[in-house]
Amino acid sequence: MSNILRTLAEKVEPRHTALVIVDMQNDFCAQGGYLQRTRAESGRNPIRVDENASIADRIGVLADGARAAGAMVAWLRSVYDFRYLADAHVAMREGEGCCMEGTWGADFFRIQPGPEDVVVDKHTFSGFHETGLHAQLQARGIGTLVMTGVATNVCVDSTLRHGFFLGYHIVVAEDCVGSGNPVGHEGTLSTVKVNFGEVTTSKELLRLFGRHTPAGAPPVL
């Protein structure tokens, strides 16, 4: 990519922007999902999931605004069946599997892809590692990734770094990402601001997308 975009408005022009929704799945986000359940049972670093519903709702509104403006919307879905995982990844799993194919835990949490959205399955933290995501983005002429989803400091972080290394401009919607690790969450946001891109709000992104929304389109609420 040779197009250097300086301002946020330039970066998130819808024709070359993809909203990336990372791992909004029951095992990561829901009460009784793998992450909340295993941490509660082990008694270490309990995960609070009570904020995930509001995060999901904000992502849903942002996705509607992105679609209305003509931006691409791409969902990353973890599928962590053991047969897909490297030994080092399996060693980090606790007890039962997480996001096992065909289970409730692997289903999307609260929000669902639209009919024109792209869904990419991944088997590790980065959405680019051995997936078709990069090819699909390139086919659409995408140069900017607007990152949302969970966990800020794990799969969102891994994917945005990988995307940056591939040449994408990176924007994080700070009210549309979350983590059970507040220190890690804030650390990723701080690192992005210094090294990888920009951090902004869904409200500001909706305002910028709205500049490109055709007249007469339904309002994004």
LOFILO-196100 format. One line per field, with one value per atom (N, C-alpha, C): x, z, y; residue in one letter; atom name. Coordinates in steps of 0.02 Angstrom, whole numbers, plus 50000, padded with zeros to 5 digits. Layout:
BEGIN
xx <- (X, ...)
zz <- (Z, ...)
yy <- (Y, ...)
res <- (a, ...)
atom <- (CA, ...)
! end
This chain:
BEGIN
xx <- (50042, 50000, 50044, 50027, 50066, 50027, 49964, 49921, 49927, 49963, 49972, 49915, 49876, 49818, 49835, 49826, 49849, 49795, 49735, 49683, 49636, 49600, 49552, 49499, 49475, 49424, 49448, 49511, 49539, 49544, 49566, 49577, 49512, 49457, 49395, 49346, 49370, 49326, 49298, 49232, 49203, 49227, 49243, 49261, 49324, 49366, 49426, 49431, 49374, 49374, 49335, 49363, 49327, 49319, 49258, 49245, 49257, 49304, 49322, 49294, 49252, 49220, 49251, 49286, 49328, 49294, 49281, 49265, 49207, 49155, 49096, 49054, 49078, 49050, 49034, 48988, 48964, 49019, 49066, 49118, 49163, 49167, 49207, 49166, 49102, 49063, 49005, 48979, 48916, 48928, 48879, 48877, 48871, 48913, 48913, 48955, 48985, 49032, 49098, 49138, 49201, 49244, 49254, 49301, 49277, 49214, 49187, 49184, 49163, 49153, 49219, 49268, 49331, 49369, 49365, 49399, 49364, 49297, 49260, 49276, 49280, 49293, 49364, 49411, 49480, 49496, 49454, 49464, 49518, 49543, 49595, 49571, 49588, 49572, 49501, 49450, 49382, 49366, 49330, 49312, 49242, 49234, 49168, 49143, 49083, 49055, 48997, 48983, 48923, 48926, 48985, 48991, 48985, 48987, 48990, 48926, 48869, 48806, 48806, 48828, 48829, 48882, 48938, 48988, 48959, 48924, 48894, 48843, 48803, 48753, 48785, 48839, 48873, 48905, 48932, 48960, 48904, 48846, 48790, 48770, 48767, 48751, 48805, 48868, 48923, 48923, 48908, 48904, 48849, 48792, 48738, 48761, 48796, 48821, 48873, 48916, 48967, 48934, 48886, 48852, 48816, 48781, 48743, 48789, 48850, 48898, 48936, 48929, 48962, 49027, 49042, 49104, 49093, 49147, 49146, 49140, 49104, 49100, 49124, 49176, 49205, 49204, 49179, 49175, 49228, 49266, 49312, 49282, 49283, 49252, 49304, 49317, 49364, 49332, 49368, 49349, 49410, 49404, 49462, 49458, 49428, 49432, 49505, 49520, 49590, 49627, 49591, 49625, 49655, 49631, 49656, 49714, 49725, 49770, 49841, 49889, 49958, 49963, 50012, 50020, 50026, 50061, 50070, 50003, 49958, 49892, 49850, 49853, 49816, 49837, 49901, 49927, 49899, 49876, 49849, 49774, 49741, 49669, 49658, 49603, 49587, 49528, 49541, 49487, 49453, 49388, 49349, 49370, 49350, 49368, 49331, 49359, 49330, 49311, 49252, 49228, 49234, 49209, 49210, 49157, 49176, 49133, 49064, 49011, 48943, 48912, 48948, 48922, 48894, 48854, 48828, 48885, 48940, 48996, 49027, 49024, 49053, 49005, 48942, 48892, 48906, 48884, 48892, 48848, 48873, 48842, 48803, 48738, 48693, 48685, 48736, 48731, 48751, 48726, 48736, 48760, 48797, 48819, 48759, 48767, 48718, 48729, 48681, 48685, 48744, 48770, 48826, 48893, 48891, 48953, 48995, 49059, 49106, 49119, 49119, 49135, 49196, 49247, 49310, 49323, 49331, 49349, 49425, 49445, 49516, 49529, 49591, 49609, 49664, 49678, 49725, 49707, 49749, 49729, 49724, 49770, 49768, 49718, 49677, 49630, 49661, 49725, 49760, 49799, 49813, 49857, 49821, 49845, 49819, 49743, 49719, 49649, 49646, 49586, 49577, 49562, 49571, 49551, 49589, 49654, 49694, 49673, 49662, 49642, 49574, 49528, 49462, 49465, 49506, 49514, 49546, 49598, 49631, 49585, 49543, 49495, 49446, 49433, 49387, 49424, 49489, 49527, 49530, 49529, 49529, 49599, 49603, 49666, 49665, 49604, 49597, 49555, 49577, 49539, 49515, 49449, 49421, 49407, 49444, 49444, 49393, 49354, 49307, 49308, 49279, 49271, 49313, 49326, 49361, 49414, 49461, 49480, 49528, 49523, 49565, 49638, 49663, 49734, 49756, 49709, 49727, 49713, 49653, 49639, 49632, 49604, 49601, 49672, 49713, 49782, 49821, 49816, 49854, 49834, 49770, 49746, 49767, 49761, 49779, 49854, 49895, 49967, 49984, 49954, 49966, 49943, 49885, 49861, 49907, 49933, 49981, 50043, 50068, 50127, 50114, 50051, 50032, 50018, 50019, 50013, 49947, 49903, 49838, 49844, 49806, 49796, 49751, 49766, 49730, 49694, 49629, 49588, 49552, 49554, 49519, 49461, 49401, 49344, 49345, 49367, 49383, 49322, 49262, 49203, 49171, 49204, 49179, 49228, 49276, 49321, 49318, 49334, 49331, 49376, 49389, 49431, 49417, 49425, 49421, 49482, 49532, 49595, 49600, 49579, 49580, 49649, 49700, 49768, 49789, 49775, 49791, 49752, 49688, 49646, 49676, 49692, 49720, 49789, 49827, 49893, 49890, 49843, 49836, 49817, 49768, 49747, 49805, 49844, 49901, 49953, 49966, 50015, 49993, 49929, 49903, 49915, 49899, 49907, 49978, 50026, 50097, 50126, 50107, 50144, 50104, 50039, 50003, 49948, 49921, 49866, 49830, 49764, 49724, 49672, 49653, 49599, 49546, 49484, 49430, 49367, 49310, 49247, 49200, 49152, 49102, 49061, 49049, 49011, 49047, 49112, 49150, 49151, 49158, 49157, 49090, 49036, 48969, 48961, 48988, 48984, 49021, 49079, 49118, 49086, 49061, 49025, 48964, 48931, 48870, 48880, 48941, 48956, 48948, 48953, 48952, 48888, 48842, 48780, 48733, 48706, 48662, 48602, 48580, 48519, 48460, 48419, 48360, 48372, 48435, 48449, 48419, 48396, 48368, 48419, 48398, 48446, 48474, 48537, 48569, 48557, 48523, 48504, 48555)
zz <- (50000, 50000, 50000, 49958, 49954, 49972, 49991, 50006, 50080, 50094, 50164, 50183, 50231, 50253, 50320, 50325, 50384, 50437, 50416, 50464, 50475, 50531, 50544, 50490, 50468, 50416, 50352, 50334, 50274, 50285, 50344, 50356, 50353, 50379, 50384, 50328, 50273, 50215, 50198, 50193, 50189, 50131, 50075, 50016, 50028, 50076, 50089, 50162, 50196, 50267, 50281, 50325, 50350, 50426, 50449, 50521, 50538, 50583, 50601, 50671, 50676, 50739, 50762, 50818, 50840, 50896, 50885, 50938, 50983, 50955, 50995, 50999, 51040, 51046, 51118, 51127, 51195, 51242, 51218, 51264, 51290, 51254, 51277, 51312, 51295, 51315, 51363, 51363, 51399, 51469, 51513, 51577, 51566, 51596, 51585, 51527, 51491, 51437, 51465, 51422, 51442, 51486, 51464, 51499, 51569, 51575, 51641, 51686, 51658, 51698, 51723, 51679, 51700, 51750, 51742, 51790, 51858, 51858, 51921, 51957, 51919, 51949, 51976, 51942, 51964, 52021, 52029, 52082, 52068, 52006, 51990, 51937, 51947, 51900, 51871, 51914, 51889, 51834, 51784, 51726, 51736, 51730, 51731, 51660, 51647, 51580, 51576, 51630, 51632, 51584, 51562, 51515, 51442, 51430, 51361, 51322, 51355, 51320, 51291, 51331, 51306, 51251, 51257, 51204, 51140, 51145, 51086, 51055, 51095, 51068, 51031, 51059, 51024, 50959, 50959, 50897, 50845, 50867, 50821, 50788, 50827, 50800, 50752, 50771, 50728, 50663, 50667, 50606, 50560, 50588, 50547, 50511, 50547, 50517, 50463, 50475, 50425, 50362, 50370, 50311, 50272, 50307, 50274, 50234, 50258, 50224, 50168, 50164, 50112, 50132, 50197, 50220, 50225, 50222, 50231, 50305, 50321, 50390, 50391, 50430, 50433, 50505, 50514, 50579, 50584, 50639, 50654, 50706, 50691, 50736, 50754, 50819, 50843, 50840, 50813, 50814, 50842, 50905, 50941, 50954, 50908, 50914, 50918, 50961, 50974, 50911, 50862, 50802, 50761, 50773, 50737, 50772, 50835, 50876, 50879, 50882, 50896, 50967, 50980, 51047, 51101, 51085, 51134, 51152, 51103, 51116, 51157, 51141, 51179, 51252, 51263, 51332, 51374, 51341, 51377, 51392, 51361, 51372, 51440, 51471, 51537, 51531, 51544, 51545, 51477, 51476, 51415, 51362, 51301, 51246, 51248, 51212, 51205, 51133, 51121, 51053, 51008, 51033, 50993, 50939, 50880, 50821, 50834, 50817, 50823, 50892, 50940, 51008, 51020, 51074, 51095, 51107, 51136, 51152, 51092, 51035, 50974, 50938, 50958, 50925, 50942, 50897, 50910, 50968, 51004, 51065, 51049, 51054, 51054, 50986, 50945, 50879, 50827, 50765, 50712, 50648, 50606, 50542, 50498, 50458, 50407, 50345, 50299, 50241, 50195, 50194, 50151, 50189, 50254, 50293, 50277, 50292, 50284, 50352, 50356, 50417, 50404, 50445, 50437, 50501, 50495, 50552, 50562, 50625, 50641, 50696, 50699, 50746, 50794, 50796, 50844, 50855, 50890, 50911, 50854, 50806, 50750, 50697, 50674, 50622, 50553, 50547, 50483, 50477, 50532, 50531, 50497, 50438, 50401, 50390, 50374, 50356, 50289, 50264, 50201, 50210, 50271, 50284, 50241, 50238, 50200, 50127, 50097, 50027, 50016, 50062, 50054, 50062, 50107, 50115, 50052, 50027, 49967, 49907, 49901, 49845, 49846, 49906, 49913, 49915, 49908, 49909, 49977, 50029, 50098, 50119, 50150, 50176, 50249, 50279, 50350, 50386, 50446, 50488, 50550, 50560, 50622, 50668, 50722, 50765, 50821, 50830, 50885, 50910, 50969, 50994, 51055, 51066, 51126, 51108, 51152, 51207, 51181, 51207, 51183, 51180, 51233, 51240, 51214, 51184, 51158, 51083, 51064, 50992, 50954, 50986, 50953, 50942, 50994, 50990, 50938, 50940, 50894, 50821, 50809, 50741, 50717, 50759, 50736, 50723, 50764, 50752, 50686, 50675, 50613, 50553, 50560, 50507, 50493, 50546, 50538, 50501, 50518, 50484, 50410, 50393, 50323, 50286, 50323, 50290, 50299, 50341, 50352, 50402, 50390, 50441, 50496, 50558, 50615, 50654, 50666, 50709, 50758, 50822, 50873, 50900, 50900, 50932, 51006, 51048, 51117, 51158, 51140, 51177, 51148, 51098, 51065, 51072, 51118, 51135, 51210, 51232, 51303, 51321, 51386, 51412, 51485, 51508, 51580, 51618, 51581, 51611, 51600, 51647, 51637, 51622, 51655, 51643, 51571, 51549, 51480, 51429, 51444, 51400, 51391, 51446, 51442, 51410, 51423, 51393, 51317, 51291, 51218, 51189, 51219, 51193, 51193, 51246, 51250, 51197, 51187, 51137, 51067, 51053, 50986, 50972, 51020, 51010, 50993, 51022, 51013, 50951, 50937, 50888, 50827, 50832, 50780, 50744, 50775, 50741, 50785, 50781, 50817, 50861, 50914, 50958, 50959, 50946, 50945, 50973, 50965, 50992, 50935, 50952, 50902, 50880, 50926, 50909, 50854, 50861, 50810, 50744, 50747, 50685, 50650, 50688, 50659, 50627, 50658, 50629, 50561, 50559, 50497, 50444, 50464, 50416, 50389, 50432, 50411, 50354, 50346, 50289, 50222, 50223, 50161, 50153, 50200, 50197, 50147, 50099, 50048, 50079, 50047, 50070, 50067, 50119, 50121, 50154, 50172, 50208, 50278, 50305, 50373, 50423, 50473, 50523, 50565, 50585, 50630, 50701, 50741, 50809, 50860)
yy <- (49941, 50000, 50062, 50112, 50173, 50234, 50227, 50283, 50302, 50356, 50377, 50423, 50402, 50441, 50473, 50538, 50574, 50584, 50602, 50619, 50559, 50561, 50508, 50506, 50564, 50566, 50532, 50544, 50511, 50436, 50416, 50345, 50305, 50333, 50294, 50310, 50337, 50345, 50276, 50268, 50201, 50158, 50188, 50147, 50105, 50125, 50085, 50064, 50061, 50044, 49980, 49939, 49880, 49886, 49878, 49871, 49798, 49785, 49716, 49702, 49651, 49632, 49566, 49569, 49513, 49474, 49410, 49362, 49380, 49411, 49425, 49361, 49314, 49247, 49231, 49185, 49169, 49147, 49106, 49082, 49138, 49193, 49249, 49303, 49308, 49366, 49352, 49292, 49278, 49251, 49265, 49232, 49157, 49117, 49045, 49022, 49070, 49053, 49027, 49000, 48968, 49013, 49075, 49118, 49135, 49155, 49172, 49111, 49055, 48994, 48965, 48959, 48927, 48971, 49036, 49080, 49077, 49074, 49070, 49005, 48950, 48885, 48880, 48912, 48907, 48956, 49007, 49056, 49107, 49110, 49159, 49208, 49270, 49323, 49317, 49321, 49314, 49364, 49340, 49381, 49409, 49474, 49505, 49513, 49490, 49494, 49542, 49579, 49621, 49679, 49700, 49756, 49734, 49669, 49645, 49658, 49659, 49672, 49743, 49791, 49860, 49869, 49834, 49836, 49808, 49751, 49721, 49768, 49800, 49846, 49904, 49931, 49986, 49962, 49902, 49874, 49867, 49843, 49835, 49901, 49954, 50020, 50044, 50034, 50055, 50015, 49951, 49910, 49934, 49953, 49980, 50044, 50087, 50148, 50135, 50086, 50069, 50042, 49997, 49970, 50025, 50069, 50122, 50168, 50176, 50220, 50184, 50118, 50079, 50047, 50046, 50013, 49938, 49901, 49828, 49812, 49759, 49735, 49662, 49649, 49582, 49557, 49496, 49465, 49411, 49412, 49358, 49312, 49247, 49198, 49145, 49139, 49089, 49020, 48972, 48901, 48864, 48844, 48819, 48743, 48706, 48633, 48613, 48565, 48548, 48527, 48499, 48476, 48534, 48594, 48652, 48687, 48672, 48712, 48683, 48728, 48708, 48682, 48639, 48610, 48664, 48718, 48772, 48804, 48808, 48836, 48788, 48724, 48674, 48675, 48684, 48683, 48740, 48793, 48851, 48844, 48796, 48786, 48755, 48770, 48742, 48693, 48629, 48581, 48574, 48587, 48580, 48630, 48617, 48661, 48727, 48775, 48842, 48854, 48881, 48896, 48835, 48779, 48718, 48722, 48701, 48707, 48677, 48714, 48690, 48696, 48726, 48732, 48802, 48808, 48873, 48922, 48898, 48942, 48975, 48942, 48970, 49018, 49018, 49061, 49134, 49178, 49250, 49272, 49320, 49346, 49410, 49406, 49465, 49499, 49501, 49532, 49480, 49490, 49441, 49475, 49438, 49467, 49484, 49536, 49553, 49510, 49510, 49466, 49481, 49542, 49559, 49559, 49546, 49545, 49484, 49489, 49434, 49403, 49336, 49300, 49257, 49265, 49228, 49189, 49123, 49081, 49084, 49085, 49085, 49034, 49010, 48957, 48978, 49042, 49069, 49142, 49180, 49247, 49297, 49294, 49340, 49319, 49366, 49352, 49343, 49358, 49351, 49286, 49253, 49194, 49135, 49117, 49059, 49064, 49124, 49134, 49170, 49179, 49216, 49289, 49315, 49384, 49434, 49428, 49477, 49477, 49419, 49415, 49448, 49438, 49468, 49544, 49568, 49640, 49670, 49637, 49663, 49664, 49613, 49610, 49669, 49696, 49752, 49820, 49819, 49882, 49914, 49874, 49900, 49921, 49981, 50006, 50022, 50024, 50041, 49989, 49970, 49925, 49963, 49963, 49991, 49931, 49927, 49868, 49874, 49820, 49814, 49742, 49730, 49662, 49647, 49583, 49559, 49508, 49496, 49539, 49590, 49651, 49706, 49686, 49655, 49642, 49574, 49536, 49470, 49467, 49449, 49439, 49505, 49556, 49622, 49647, 49644, 49666, 49626, 49560, 49518, 49533, 49543, 49555, 49624, 49675, 49742, 49748, 49716, 49717, 49682, 49624, 49587, 49630, 49661, 49705, 49763, 49793, 49848, 49824, 49765, 49738, 49726, 49712, 49702, 49767, 49823, 49888, 49924, 49898, 49930, 49987, 50041, 50092, 50062, 50076, 50047, 50101, 50089, 50132, 50087, 50103, 50065, 50107, 50078, 50110, 50091, 50137, 50119, 50098, 50121, 50100, 50038, 50009, 49948, 49890, 49896, 49841, 49830, 49770, 49755, 49697, 49692, 49638, 49628, 49567, 49553, 49575, 49599, 49622, 49697, 49738, 49811, 49839, 49811, 49835, 49820, 49759, 49741, 49782, 49794, 49836, 49905, 49938, 50005, 50004, 49951, 49946, 49942, 49903, 49899, 49967, 50000, 50065, 50115, 50115, 50160, 50143, 50079, 50058, 50075, 50066, 50084, 50158, 50200, 50273, 50291, 50257, 50274, 50241, 50179, 50139, 50115, 50109, 50073, 50111, 50164, 50197, 50247, 50247, 50296, 50261, 50294, 50271, 50326, 50306, 50355, 50322, 50355, 50329, 50309, 50267, 50248, 50309, 50355, 50416, 50456, 50464, 50500, 50463, 50397, 50358, 50362, 50359, 50366, 50434, 50485, 50553, 50554, 50525, 50525, 50480, 50422, 50380, 50416, 50455, 50489, 50537, 50563, 50607, 50572, 50506, 50467, 50427, 50433, 50395, 50428, 50390, 50419, 50453, 50507, 50542, 50494, 50496, 50453, 50387, 50372, 50309, 50313, 50256, 50256, 50282, 50320, 50345, 50289, 50296, 50248, 50272, 50230, 50249, 50226)
res <- (m, m, m, s, s, s, n, n, n, i, i, i, l, l, l, r, r, r, t, t, t, l, l, l, a, a, a, e, e, e, k, k, k, v, v, v, e, e, e, p, p, p, r, r, r, h, h, h, t, t, t, a, a, a, l, l, l, v, v, v, i, i, i, v, v, v, d, d, d, m, m, m, q, q, q, n, n, n, d, d, d, f, f, f, c, c, c, a, a, a, q, q, q, g, g, g, g, g, g, y, y, y, l, l, l, q, q, q, r, r, r, t, t, t, r, r, r, a, a, a, e, e, e, s, s, s, g, g, g, r, r, r, n, n, n, p, p, p, i, i, i, r, r, r, v, v, v, d, d, d, e, e, e, n, n, n, a, a, a, s, s, s, i, i, i, a, a, a, d, d, d, r, r, r, i, i, i, g, g, g, v, v, v, l, l, l, a, a, a, d, d, d, g, g, g, a, a, a, r, r, r, a, a, a, a, a, a, g, g, g, a, a, a, m, m, m, v, v, v, a, a, a, w, w, w, l, l, l, r, r, r, s, s, s, v, v, v, y, y, y, d, d, d, f, f, f, r, r, r, y, y, y, l, l, l, a, a, a, d, d, d, a, a, a, h, h, h, v, v, v, a, a, a, m, m, m, r, r, r, e, e, e, g, g, g, e, e, e, g, g, g, c, c, c, c, c, c, m, m, m, e, e, e, g, g, g, t, t, t, w, w, w, g, g, g, a, a, a, d, d, d, f, f, f, f, f, f, r, r, r, i, i, i, q, q, q, p, p, p, g, g, g, p, p, p, e, e, e, d, d, d, v, v, v, v, v, v, v, v, v, d, d, d, k, k, k, h, h, h, t, t, t, f, f, f, s, s, s, g, g, g, f, f, f, h, h, h, e, e, e, t, t, t, g, g, g, l, l, l, h, h, h, a, a, a, q, q, q, l, l, l, q, q, q, a, a, a, r, r, r, g, g, g, i, i, i, g, g, g, t, t, t, l, l, l, v, v, v, m, m, m, t, t, t, g, g, g, v, v, v, a, a, a, t, t, t, n, n, n, v, v, v, c, c, c, v, v, v, d, d, d, s, s, s, t, t, t, l, l, l, r, r, r, h, h, h, g, g, g, f, f, f, f, f, f, l, l, l, g, g, g, y, y, y, h, h, h, i, i, i, v, v, v, v, v, v, a, a, a, e, e, e, d, d, d, c, c, c, v, v, v, g, g, g, s, s, s, g, g, g, n, n, n, p, p, p, v, v, v, g, g, g, h, h, h, e, e, e, g, g, g, t, t, t, l, l, l, s, s, s, t, t, t, v, v, v, k, k, k, v, v, v, n, n, n, f, f, f, g, g, g, e, e, e, v, v, v, t, t, t, t, t, t, s, s, s, k, k, k, e, e, e, l, l, l, l, l, l, r, r, r, l, l, l, f, f, f, g, g, g, r, r, r, h, h, h, t, t, t, p, p, p, a, a, a, g, g, g, a, a, a, p, p, p, p, p, p, v, v, v, l, l, l)
atom <- (N, CA, C, N, CA, C, N, CA, C, N, CA, C, N, CA, C, N, CA, C, N, CA, C, N, CA, C, N, CA, C, N, CA, C, N, CA, C, N, CA, C, N, CA, C, N, CA, C, N, CA, C, N, CA, C, N, CA, C, N, CA, C, N, CA, C, N, CA, C, N, CA, C, N, CA, C, N, CA, C, N, CA, C, N, CA, C, N, CA, C, N, CA, C, N, CA, C, N, CA, C, N, CA, C, N, CA, C, N, CA, C, N, CA, C, N, CA, C, N, CA, C, N, CA, C, N, CA, C, N, CA, C, N, CA, C, N, CA, C, N, CA, C, N, CA, C, N, CA, C, N, CA, C, N, CA, C, N, CA, C, N, CA, C, N, CA, C, N, CA, C, N, CA, C, N, CA, C, N, CA, C, N, CA, C, N, CA, C, N, CA, C, N, CA, C, N, CA, C, N, CA, C, N, CA, C, N, CA, C, N, CA, C, N, CA, C, N, CA, C, N, CA, C, N, CA, C, N, CA, C, N, CA, C, N, CA, C, N, CA, C, N, CA, C, N, CA, C, N, CA, C, N, CA, C, N, CA, C, N, CA, C, N, CA, C, N, CA, C, N, CA, C, N, CA, C, N, CA, C, N, CA, C, N, CA, C, N, CA, C, N, CA, C, N, CA, C, N, CA, C, N, CA, C, N, CA, C, N, CA, C, N, CA, C, N, CA, C, N, CA, C, N, CA, C, N, CA, C, N, CA, C, N, CA, C, N, CA, C, N, CA, C, N, CA, C, N, CA, C, N, CA, C, N, CA, C, N, CA, C, N, CA, C, N, CA, C, N, CA, C, N, CA, C, N, CA, C, N, CA, C, N, CA, C, N, CA, C, N, CA, C, N, CA, C, N, CA, C, N, CA, C, N, CA, C, N, CA, C, N, CA, C, N, CA, C, N, CA, C, N, CA, C, N, CA, C, N, CA, C, N, CA, C, N, CA, C, N, CA, C, N, CA, C, N, CA, C, N, CA, C, N, CA, C, N, CA, C, N, CA, C, N, CA, C, N, CA, C, N, CA, C, N, CA, C, N, CA, C, N, CA, C, N, CA, C, N, CA, C, N, CA, C, N, CA, C, N, CA, C, N, CA, C, N, CA, C, N, CA, C, N, CA, C, N, CA, C, N, CA, C, N, CA, C, N, CA, C, N, CA, C, N, CA, C, N, CA, C, N, CA, C, N, CA, C, N, CA, C, N, CA, C, N, CA, C, N, CA, C, N, CA, C, N, CA, C, N, CA, C, N, CA, C, N, CA, C, N, CA, C, N, CA, C, N, CA, C, N, CA, C, N, CA, C, N, CA, C, N, CA, C, N, CA, C, N, CA, C, N, CA, C, N, CA, C, N, CA, C, N, CA, C, N, CA, C, N, CA, C, N, CA, C, N, CA, C, N, CA, C, N, CA, C, N, CA, C, N, CA, C, N, CA, C, N, CA, C, N, CA, C, N, CA, C, N, CA, C, N, CA, C, N, CA, C, N, CA, C, N, CA, C, N, CA, C, N, CA, C, N, CA, C, N, CA, C, N, CA, C, N, CA, C, N, CA, C, N, CA, C, N, CA, C, N, CA, C, N, CA, C, N, CA, C, N, CA, C, N, CA, C, N, CA, C, N, CA, C, N, CA, C, N, CA, C, N, CA, C, N, CA, C, N, CA, C, N, CA, C, N, CA, C, N, CA, C, N, CA, C, N, CA, C)
! end
